[in-house]
Amino acid sequence: MCCKVFIEKIIIIIFQIQGIYDSVHNMDLKKWGTITIIIIGKMLFFTIFLIILEFIFNRGVRFIGRRIVSSTHFIWDNILYENKVFDSLAHFFPLSIGLILIEPFFKSYHTIIIYLEKIFDILFVLIVLQFLIRVVNSIMRIATSENNHQTIAVRSFSQLLKIISIIFCFLVIIAIITKNDLITVLTSLGAITAFVILVFRDTILGFVSGVQMASTKMIKVGDWIRIPKYNIEGTVTEINLTSAKIENFDKTITSVPTYDLISTAVTNFEFMRQKNIRRIKRSILFNIQSFHFYNSDSLKKFQHVYLINNYIQKKQKEIDIFNKEKNIDISVNINGRRLTNIGLFRQYALEYLSRHPKISQSETLMVRHLEPTPYGLPIELYCFTNTSESIKYEKIQASVFDHLLTAAKEFDLEVTQVTKKEILKKW
């Protein structure tokens, strides 16, 4: 008995909410229950009918789409089919038929017609949204088949377009539910504009950054970059509206805000990689106490060193003429001009790099002194390898320094090295 009373109350509440109770409250309970069963039956039949229509149209459109795709050689129609754009189109037919049949099917129940029409309107909006998103995804796949600077703008614009579509459809749904026009709904959003800007701050900044990167051609997917702020170095794998994914060389993935690629210092090695070169900028530290002058006798041991024998002859002749013209007493070491072991080594290193088959001769190439330090004098090698591949680059760099570090002994030069004895002296 209690259960029966409870069910009756639930039914009364349902009809009150739907506005049907006003039209049937004078009827007796038996007739009321009959109407409820009829309505539920019609709803179930109507739903099953729409599901069958949906199944038929979906299979039909998919079959036609598959036949069209298989009969053409275009890539874009394959992408449209894979992204189920045709499936979204299939939803329109059963919904349109259902919307037409609502009034004749429920002609005696005006309130139900109103609610069903609202539901169908909302479903239409959602299907349009689904269709737009799938079309945008397809366009993005077609446009971003190659990694270039334009793809960044396409990705950012497509994501922004999807967000705008979602927001617009959400507003349309609100307008349908509240029975207001879209302008009224938009006007009411003025009060929460600041909140929306705050929520979508990263999205707005990301879109602006994407447009800037595309227009200035700074960074694109596939570029090798370094971001000192985050201590990141790796390859850009994805740039979307809010974040960029970077695959580090240790095979980890780092995600950074897209606008950081514009607002912070970023080193892009892509131009270097395109030119297939990579810089060597490394120095050797020499003990200044091992520096000394050369005389004619001490230079004889280099007469068969093909890299510098011509240089020594030319330079020594120039020095002899200078000293003779100035009547300089060369019996004193520091008088006049003389060749030094560090200077000769510097020339040897320069000649060695100039004739190295793996060093680019079209780029800057020099061997220079850096500022002396308490630990010695740095001699810096500044040149470019003719490859940008890391493994080959490291091999070339290692072979160059292997040779020069060993050759330094032939010039009586001492490479600075802190020994255990010197460490103990400090203690």
One Martini backbone bead per residue (centre of mass of N, CA, C, O) as a GRO file, in nm:
protein
  427
    1MET     BB    1   0.060   0.061  -0.023
    2CYS     BB    2   0.300   0.252   0.015
    3CYS     BB    3   0.416   0.204  -0.267
    4LYS     BB    4   0.172   0.314  -0.423
    5VAL     BB    5   0.183   0.603  -0.307
    6PHE     BB    6   0.474   0.668  -0.400
    7ILE     BB    7   0.425   0.635  -0.706
    8GLU     BB    8   0.204   0.849  -0.726
    9LYS     BB    9   0.386   1.087  -0.638
   10ILE     BB   10   0.595   1.063  -0.861
   11ILE     BB   11   0.400   1.109  -1.095
   12ILE     BB   12   0.303   1.388  -1.006
   13ILE     BB   13   0.579   1.529  -1.019
   14ILE     BB   14   0.640   1.478  -1.317
   15PHE     BB   15   0.386   1.628  -1.429
   16GLN     BB   16   0.449   1.899  -1.301
   17ILE     BB   17   0.716   1.952  -1.444
   18GLN     BB   18   0.580   1.912  -1.746
   19GLY     BB   19   0.269   2.028  -1.733
   20ILE     BB   20   0.051   1.783  -1.730
   21TYR     BB   21  -0.120   1.798  -1.472
   22ASP     BB   22  -0.316   2.030  -1.558
   23SER     BB   23  -0.465   1.832  -1.777
   24VAL     BB   24  -0.511   1.562  -1.557
   25HIS     BB   25  -0.622   1.620  -1.251
   26ASN     BB   26  -0.938   1.539  -1.314
   27MET     BB   27  -0.856   1.265  -1.337
   28ASP     BB   28  -0.834   0.954  -1.285
   29LEU     BB   29  -0.596   0.723  -1.202
   30LYS     BB   30  -0.649   0.515  -1.424
   31LYS     BB   31  -0.631   0.713  -1.664
   32TRP     BB   32  -0.356   0.821  -1.592
   33GLY     BB   33  -0.199   0.554  -1.620
   34THR     BB   34  -0.269   0.508  -1.917
   35ILE     BB   35  -0.130   0.761  -2.029
   36THR     BB   36   0.151   0.694  -1.928
   37ILE     BB   37   0.184   0.431  -2.089
   38ILE     BB   38   0.146   0.559  -2.367
   39ILE     BB   39   0.382   0.754  -2.355
   40ILE     BB   40   0.604   0.545  -2.303
   41GLY     BB   41   0.548   0.378  -2.557
   42LYS     BB   42   0.595   0.603  -2.764
   43MET     BB   43   0.884   0.666  -2.679
   44LEU     BB   44   1.001   0.387  -2.735
   45PHE     BB   45   0.917   0.367  -3.033
   46PHE     BB   46   1.056   0.627  -3.126
   47THR     BB   47   1.343   0.544  -3.042
   48ILE     BB   48   1.366   0.282  -3.206
   49PHE     BB   49   1.312   0.414  -3.480
   50LEU     BB   50   1.566   0.601  -3.470
   51ILE     BB   51   1.778   0.379  -3.439
   52ILE     BB   52   1.718   0.241  -3.708
   53LEU     BB   53   1.769   0.484  -3.886
   54GLU     BB   54   2.057   0.532  -3.796
   55PHE     BB   55   2.167   0.259  -3.892
   56ILE     BB   56   2.092   0.281  -4.192
   57PHE     BB   57   2.230   0.555  -4.261
   58ASN     BB   58   2.512   0.487  -4.160
   59ARG     BB   59   2.563   0.246  -4.349
   60GLY     BB   60   2.503   0.391  -4.615
   61VAL     BB   61   2.707   0.626  -4.598
   62ARG     BB   62   2.956   0.447  -4.551
   63PHE     BB   63   2.936   0.292  -4.817
   64ILE     BB   64   2.950   0.534  -5.008
   65GLY     BB   65   3.215   0.653  -4.899
   66ARG     BB   66   3.392   0.403  -4.960
   67ARG     BB   67   3.347   0.405  -5.266
   68ILE     BB   68   3.457   0.686  -5.322
   69VAL     BB   69   3.741   0.652  -5.200
   70SER     BB   70   3.827   0.395  -5.377
   71SER     BB   71   3.781   0.565  -5.665
   72THR     BB   72   4.010   0.749  -5.564
   73HIS     BB   73   4.340   0.946  -5.540
   74PHE     BB   74   4.283   1.099  -5.296
   75ILE     BB   75   4.364   1.203  -4.967
   76TRP     BB   76   4.132   1.373  -4.836
   77ASP     BB   77   3.902   1.152  -4.842
   78ASN     BB   78   4.044   0.956  -4.651
   79ILE     BB   79   4.053   1.148  -4.408
   80LEU     BB   80   3.749   1.194  -4.386
   81TYR     BB   81   3.684   0.895  -4.334
   82GLU     BB   82   3.870   0.847  -4.084
   83ASN     BB   83   3.717   1.103  -3.927
   84LYS     BB   84   3.397   1.066  -3.966
   85VAL     BB   85   3.232   1.273  -4.146
   86PHE     BB   86   3.006   1.092  -4.269
   87ASP     BB   87   2.878   1.009  -4.000
   88SER     BB   88   2.777   1.292  -3.925
   89LEU     BB   89   2.583   1.319  -4.168
   90ALA     BB   90   2.398   1.073  -4.093
   91HIS     BB   91   2.253   1.211  -3.841
   92PHE     BB   92   2.058   1.414  -3.987
   93PHE     BB   93   1.833   1.231  -4.101
   94PRO     BB   94   1.693   1.106  -3.846
   95LEU     BB   95   1.648   1.380  -3.706
   96SER     BB   96   1.469   1.509  -3.921
   97ILE     BB   97   1.249   1.295  -3.915
   98GLY     BB   98   1.189   1.314  -3.611
   99LEU     BB   99   1.103   1.616  -3.610
  100ILE     BB  100   0.860   1.574  -3.805
  101LEU     BB  101   0.716   1.335  -3.615
  102ILE     BB  102   0.642   1.463  -3.344
  103GLU     BB  103   0.363   1.596  -3.387
  104PRO     BB  104   0.196   1.347  -3.497
  105PHE     BB  105   0.278   1.152  -3.257
  106PHE     BB  106   0.216   1.403  -3.018
  107LYS     BB  107  -0.061   1.577  -3.062
  108SER     BB  108  -0.190   1.544  -2.752
  109TYR     BB  109   0.116   1.650  -2.642
  110HIS     BB  110   0.240   1.952  -2.611
  111THR     BB  111   0.465   1.941  -2.396
  112ILE     BB  112   0.630   1.712  -2.525
  113ILE     BB  113   0.691   1.857  -2.788
  114ILE     BB  114   0.858   2.085  -2.668
  115TYR     BB  115   1.080   1.906  -2.538
  116LEU     BB  116   1.164   1.747  -2.793
  117GLU     BB  117   1.247   1.990  -2.965
  118LYS     BB  118   1.476   2.073  -2.777
  119ILE     BB  119   1.637   1.812  -2.792
  120PHE     BB  120   1.677   1.821  -3.102
  121ASP     BB  121   1.821   2.091  -3.114
  122ILE     BB  122   2.061   2.001  -2.941
  123LEU     BB  123   2.147   1.765  -3.123
  124PHE     BB  124   2.208   1.938  -3.369
  125VAL     BB  125   2.432   2.103  -3.239
  126LEU     BB  126   2.617   1.859  -3.167
  127ILE     BB  127   2.650   1.757  -3.460
  128VAL     BB  128   2.773   2.012  -3.574
  129LEU     BB  129   3.016   2.007  -3.387
  130GLN     BB  130   3.124   1.733  -3.473
  131PHE     BB  131   3.159   1.806  -3.771
  132LEU     BB  132   3.357   2.044  -3.734
  133ILE     BB  133   3.582   1.893  -3.583
  134ARG     BB  134   3.635   1.680  -3.807
  135VAL     BB  135   3.704   1.881  -4.029
  136VAL     BB  136   3.938   2.022  -3.885
  137ASN     BB  137   4.109   1.766  -3.845
  138SER     BB  138   4.138   1.708  -4.147
  139ILE     BB  139   4.270   1.972  -4.233
  140MET     BB  140   4.515   1.943  -4.046
  141ARG     BB  141   4.623   1.678  -4.170
  142ILE     BB  142   4.662   1.791  -4.455
  143ALA     BB  143   4.840   2.054  -4.374
  144THR     BB  144   5.046   1.860  -4.172
  145SER     BB  145   5.220   1.657  -4.351
  146GLU     BB  146   5.426   1.888  -4.308
  147ASN     BB  147   5.714   2.022  -4.150
  148ASN     BB  148   5.633   2.356  -4.094
  149HIS     BB  149   5.555   2.680  -4.023
  150GLN     BB  150   5.251   2.663  -4.113
  151THR     BB  151   5.155   2.434  -3.915
  152ILE     BB  152   5.139   2.604  -3.659
  153ALA     BB  153   4.904   2.784  -3.751
  154VAL     BB  154   4.708   2.555  -3.810
  155ARG     BB  155   4.697   2.432  -3.530
  156SER     BB  156   4.615   2.684  -3.374
  157PHE     BB  157   4.364   2.755  -3.543
  158SER     BB  158   4.211   2.486  -3.508
  159GLN     BB  159   4.192   2.498  -3.199
  160LEU     BB  160   4.047   2.768  -3.186
  161LEU     BB  161   3.802   2.684  -3.358
  162LYS     BB  162   3.705   2.463  -3.162
  163ILE     BB  163   3.660   2.645  -2.918
  164ILE     BB  164   3.459   2.837  -3.052
  165SER     BB  165   3.252   2.619  -3.126
  166ILE     BB  166   3.193   2.523  -2.839
  167ILE     BB  167   3.101   2.795  -2.725
  168PHE     BB  168   2.875   2.852  -2.929
  169CYS     BB  169   2.710   2.592  -2.876
  170PHE     BB  170   2.667   2.648  -2.577
  171LEU     BB  171   2.503   2.910  -2.623
  172VAL     BB  172   2.278   2.784  -2.792
  173ILE     BB  173   2.180   2.588  -2.573
  174ILE     BB  174   2.104   2.806  -2.371
  175ALA     BB  175   1.898   2.944  -2.557
  176ILE     BB  176   1.710   2.698  -2.580
  177ILE     BB  177   1.649   2.651  -2.276
  178THR     BB  178   1.572   2.974  -2.213
  179LYS     BB  179   1.426   3.113  -2.466
  180ASN     BB  180   1.661   3.273  -2.601
  181ASP     BB  181   1.847   3.471  -2.766
  182LEU     BB  182   2.177   3.501  -2.851
  183ILE     BB  183   2.217   3.802  -2.780
  184THR     BB  184   2.127   3.783  -2.486
  185VAL     BB  185   2.344   3.582  -2.400
  186LEU     BB  186   2.590   3.755  -2.481
  187THR     BB  187   2.525   3.999  -2.301
  188SER     BB  188   2.541   3.834  -2.026
  189LEU     BB  189   2.869   3.785  -2.063
  190GLY     BB  190   3.004   4.058  -1.982
  191ALA     BB  191   3.053   3.995  -1.671
  192ILE     BB  192   3.260   3.730  -1.759
  193THR     BB  193   3.508   3.818  -1.929
  194ALA     BB  194   3.743   3.816  -1.727
  195PHE     BB  195   3.716   3.517  -1.660
  196VAL     BB  196   3.764   3.407  -1.945
  197ILE     BB  197   4.047   3.529  -1.982
  198LEU     BB  198   4.172   3.381  -1.742
  199VAL     BB  199   4.114   3.089  -1.837
  200PHE     BB  200   4.229   3.163  -2.153
  201ARG     BB  201   4.524   3.262  -2.143
  202ASP     BB  202   4.696   3.031  -2.270
  203THR     BB  203   4.537   3.020  -2.534
  204ILE     BB  204   4.592   3.306  -2.633
  205LEU     BB  205   4.902   3.298  -2.614
  206GLY     BB  206   4.936   3.049  -2.797
  207PHE     BB  207   4.818   3.172  -3.054
  208VAL     BB  208   5.011   3.410  -3.080
  209SER     BB  209   5.268   3.238  -3.088
  210GLY     BB  210   5.198   3.073  -3.341
  211VAL     BB  211   5.185   3.315  -3.533
  212GLN     BB  212   5.472   3.418  -3.482
  213MET     BB  213   5.626   3.159  -3.567
  214ALA     BB  214   5.510   3.154  -3.857
  215SER     BB  215   5.604   3.446  -3.948
  216THR     BB  216   5.922   3.414  -3.840
  217LYS     BB  217   6.042   3.123  -3.849
  218MET     BB  218   6.157   2.991  -3.575
  219ILE     BB  219   5.959   2.735  -3.510
  220LYS     BB  220   5.934   2.375  -3.552
  221VAL     BB  221   5.867   2.073  -3.621
  222GLY     BB  222   6.192   1.909  -3.566
  223ASP     BB  223   6.349   2.091  -3.400
  224TRP     BB  224   6.654   2.191  -3.256
  225ILE     BB  225   6.654   2.277  -2.908
  226ARG     BB  226   6.722   2.537  -2.651
  227ILE     BB  227   6.630   2.585  -2.290
  228PRO     BB  228   6.773   2.734  -2.025
  229LYS     BB  229   6.540   2.776  -1.820
  230TYR     BB  230   6.488   2.435  -1.828
  231ASN     BB  231   6.718   2.259  -1.927
  232ILE     BB  232   6.668   2.215  -2.250
  233GLU     BB  233   6.732   1.945  -2.500
  234GLY     BB  234   6.579   1.904  -2.830
  235THR     BB  235   6.292   1.780  -3.000
  236VAL     BB  236   6.024   1.888  -3.169
  237THR     BB  237   5.697   1.719  -3.172
  238GLU     BB  238   5.495   1.955  -3.057
  239ILE     BB  239   5.252   2.222  -3.150
  240ASN     BB  240   5.016   2.387  -2.970
  241LEU     BB  241   4.812   2.606  -2.813
  242THR     BB  242   4.953   2.552  -2.503
  243SER     BB  243   5.181   2.338  -2.598
  244ALA     BB  244   5.515   2.192  -2.595
  245LYS     BB  245   5.692   1.915  -2.727
  246ILE     BB  246   5.998   1.761  -2.596
  247GLU     BB  247   6.260   1.557  -2.706
  248ASN     BB  248   6.498   1.435  -2.544
  249PHE     BB  249   6.810   1.273  -2.553
  250ASP     BB  250   6.690   1.072  -2.313
  251LYS     BB  251   6.376   1.017  -2.407
  252THR     BB  252   6.227   1.245  -2.289
  253ILE     BB  253   5.938   1.442  -2.198
  254THR     BB  254   5.870   1.792  -2.256
  255SER     BB  255   5.653   2.048  -2.126
  256VAL     BB  256   5.569   2.368  -2.267
  257PRO     BB  257   5.476   2.666  -2.310
  258THR     BB  258   5.428   2.824  -2.603
  259TYR     BB  259   5.506   3.123  -2.512
  260ASP     BB  260   5.806   3.044  -2.430
  261LEU     BB  261   5.918   3.039  -2.730
  262ILE     BB  262   5.902   3.368  -2.723
  263SER     BB  263   5.972   3.489  -2.419
  264THR     BB  264   6.227   3.312  -2.435
  265ALA     BB  265   6.529   3.171  -2.454
  266VAL     BB  266   6.605   3.028  -2.783
  267THR     BB  267   6.784   2.765  -2.932
  268ASN     BB  268   6.834   2.711  -3.285
  269PHE     BB  269   6.976   2.429  -3.480
  270GLU     BB  270   6.849   2.402  -3.770
  271PHE     BB  271   7.032   2.570  -3.957
  272MET     BB  272   7.280   2.400  -3.901
  273ARG     BB  273   7.151   2.134  -4.007
  274GLN     BB  274   7.091   2.233  -4.296
  275LYS     BB  275   7.409   2.296  -4.347
  276ASN     BB  276   7.579   2.064  -4.220
  277ILE     BB  277   7.684   2.192  -3.938
  278ARG     BB  278   7.934   2.226  -3.660
  279ARG     BB  279   8.058   2.358  -3.378
  280ILE     BB  280   8.390   2.432  -3.263
  281LYS     BB  281   8.446   2.533  -2.904
  282ARG     BB  282   8.770   2.481  -2.790
  283SER     BB  283   9.018   2.450  -2.533
  284ILE     BB  284   9.369   2.482  -2.450
  285LEU     BB  285   9.569   2.451  -2.160
  286PHE     BB  286   9.867   2.635  -2.095
  287ASN     BB  287  10.177   2.651  -1.967
  288ILE     BB  288  10.362   2.937  -1.946
  289GLN     BB  289  10.643   2.809  -1.853
  290SER     BB  290  10.670   2.653  -2.150
  291PHE     BB  291  10.758   2.905  -2.282
  292HIS     BB  292  10.955   2.976  -2.589
  293PHE     BB  293  11.216   3.029  -2.786
  294TYR     BB  294  11.343   3.024  -3.118
  295ASN     BB  295  11.598   2.900  -3.309
  296SER     BB  296  11.756   2.779  -3.577
  297ASP     BB  297  11.824   2.504  -3.449
  298SER     BB  298  11.539   2.436  -3.318
  299LEU     BB  299  11.390   2.442  -3.613
  300LYS     BB  300  11.497   2.183  -3.762
  301LYS     BB  301  11.279   1.967  -3.659
  302PHE     BB  302  11.050   2.113  -3.870
  303GLN     BB  303  11.140   2.066  -4.180
  304HIS     BB  304  10.936   1.790  -4.203
  305VAL     BB  305  10.683   1.960  -4.139
  306TYR     BB  306  10.441   2.018  -4.371
  307LEU     BB  307  10.252   2.233  -4.229
  308ILE     BB  308  10.523   2.445  -4.136
  309ASN     BB  309  10.778   2.476  -4.319
  310ASN     BB  310  10.697   2.722  -4.493
  311TYR     BB  311  10.635   2.913  -4.262
  312ILE     BB  312  10.915   2.916  -4.131
  313GLN     BB  313  11.078   3.022  -4.371
  314LYS     BB  314  10.919   3.283  -4.412
  315LYS     BB  315  10.935   3.395  -4.118
  316GLN     BB  316  11.244   3.384  -4.077
  317LYS     BB  317  11.313   3.575  -4.306
  318GLU     BB  318  11.154   3.818  -4.198
  319ILE     BB  319  11.306   3.836  -3.923
  320ASP     BB  320  11.595   3.871  -4.028
  321ILE     BB  321  11.546   4.133  -4.180
  322PHE     BB  322  11.447   4.301  -3.942
  323ASN     BB  323  11.695   4.266  -3.751
  324LYS     BB  324  11.902   4.379  -3.954
  325GLU     BB  325  11.777   4.663  -4.002
  326LYS     BB  326  11.785   4.719  -3.668
  327ASN     BB  327  12.039   4.614  -3.529
  328ILE     BB  328  11.998   4.343  -3.369
  329ASP     BB  329  12.074   4.164  -3.081
  330ILE     BB  330  12.038   3.806  -3.093
  331SER     BB  331  12.186   3.700  -2.829
  332VAL     BB  332  11.930   3.810  -2.713
  333ASN     BB  333  11.627   3.675  -2.678
  334ILE     BB  334  11.442   3.953  -2.642
  335ASN     BB  335  11.547   4.045  -2.901
  336GLY     BB  336  11.338   4.118  -3.116
  337ARG     BB  337  11.240   3.872  -3.337
  338ARG     BB  338  11.054   3.560  -3.264
  339LEU     BB  339  10.995   3.242  -3.236
  340THR     BB  340  10.743   3.042  -3.084
  341ASN     BB  341  10.597   2.766  -2.959
  342ILE     BB  342  10.304   2.878  -2.938
  343GLY     BB  343  10.292   3.010  -3.221
  344LEU     BB  344  10.358   2.751  -3.382
  345PHE     BB  345  10.123   2.584  -3.277
  346ARG     BB  346   9.898   2.767  -3.378
  347GLN     BB  347   9.973   2.729  -3.678
  348TYR     BB  348   9.947   2.424  -3.682
  349ALA     BB  349   9.648   2.411  -3.605
  350LEU     BB  350   9.547   2.575  -3.847
  351GLU     BB  351   9.659   2.386  -4.068
  352TYR     BB  352   9.517   2.132  -3.974
  353LEU     BB  353   9.225   2.242  -4.014
  354SER     BB  354   9.258   2.335  -4.319
  355ARG     BB  355   9.325   2.006  -4.398
  356HIS     BB  356   9.071   1.892  -4.293
  357PRO     BB  357   8.815   1.693  -4.425
  358LYS     BB  358   8.596   1.758  -4.167
  359ILE     BB  359   8.644   2.065  -4.220
  360SER     BB  360   8.511   2.360  -4.281
  361GLN     BB  361   8.617   2.614  -4.529
  362SER     BB  362   8.353   2.823  -4.542
  363GLU     BB  363   8.400   2.881  -4.252
  364THR     BB  364   8.492   2.970  -3.961
  365LEU     BB  365   8.861   2.981  -3.899
  366MET     BB  366   9.033   2.951  -3.579
  367VAL     BB  367   9.325   3.041  -3.372
  368ARG     BB  368   9.318   3.152  -3.028
  369HIS     BB  369   9.356   3.376  -2.782
  370LEU     BB  370   9.296   3.396  -2.455
  371GLU     BB  371   9.261   3.485  -2.151
  372PRO     BB  372   9.454   3.474  -1.904
  373THR     BB  373   9.511   3.247  -1.638
  374PRO     BB  374   9.605   3.093  -1.343
  375TYR     BB  375   9.624   2.811  -1.529
  376GLY     BB  376   9.668   2.971  -1.807
  377LEU     BB  377   9.666   2.945  -2.166
  378PRO     BB  378   9.415   2.972  -2.391
  379ILE     BB  379   9.353   2.771  -2.684
  380GLU     BB  380   9.130   2.832  -2.943
  381LEU     BB  381   8.895   2.645  -3.126
  382TYR     BB  382   8.739   2.771  -3.437
  383CYS     BB  383   8.491   2.566  -3.592
  384PHE     BB  384   8.358   2.346  -3.859
  385THR     BB  385   8.185   2.088  -3.935
  386ASN     BB  386   8.058   1.874  -4.214
  387THR     BB  387   7.860   1.795  -3.969
  388SER     BB  388   7.556   1.739  -3.748
  389GLU     BB  389   7.611   1.474  -3.637
  390SER     BB  390   7.682   1.375  -3.328
  391ILE     BB  391   7.869   1.130  -3.366
  392LYS     BB  392   8.054   1.251  -3.584
  393TYR     BB  393   8.129   1.506  -3.433
  394GLU     BB  394   8.269   1.374  -3.186
  395LYS     BB  395   8.487   1.229  -3.350
  396ILE     BB  396   8.620   1.474  -3.476
  397GLN     BB  397   8.685   1.631  -3.218
  398ALA     BB  398   8.854   1.410  -3.084
  399SER     BB  399   9.072   1.380  -3.308
  400VAL     BB  400   9.179   1.668  -3.296
  401PHE     BB  401   9.263   1.667  -2.988
  402ASP     BB  402   9.439   1.424  -2.989
  403HIS     BB  403   9.653   1.543  -3.176
  404LEU     BB  404   9.719   1.821  -3.038
  405LEU     BB  405   9.793   1.716  -2.754
  406THR     BB  406  10.030   1.545  -2.862
  407ALA     BB  407  10.182   1.766  -3.038
  408ALA     BB  408  10.266   1.964  -2.805
  409LYS     BB  409  10.530   1.812  -2.722
  410GLU     BB  410  10.697   1.898  -2.984
  411PHE     BB  411  10.683   2.213  -2.855
  412ASP     BB  412  10.729   2.211  -2.543
  413LEU     BB  413  10.443   2.176  -2.424
  414GLU     BB  414  10.225   2.235  -2.139
  415VAL     BB  415   9.958   2.092  -2.018
  416THR     BB  416   9.726   2.169  -1.805
  417GLN     BB  417   9.758   1.984  -1.486
  418VAL     BB  418   9.625   1.857  -1.206
  419THR     BB  419   9.797   1.718  -0.958
  420LYS     BB  420   9.838   1.545  -0.672
  421LYS     BB  421  10.074   1.716  -0.566
  422GLU     BB  422   9.928   1.994  -0.589
  423ILE     BB  423   9.695   1.927  -0.402
  424LEU     BB  424   9.875   1.870  -0.148
  425LYS     BB  425   9.999   2.157  -0.132
  426LYS     BB  426   9.733   2.305  -0.055
  427TRP     BB  427   9.718   2.134   0.222
   0.00000   0.00000   0.00000
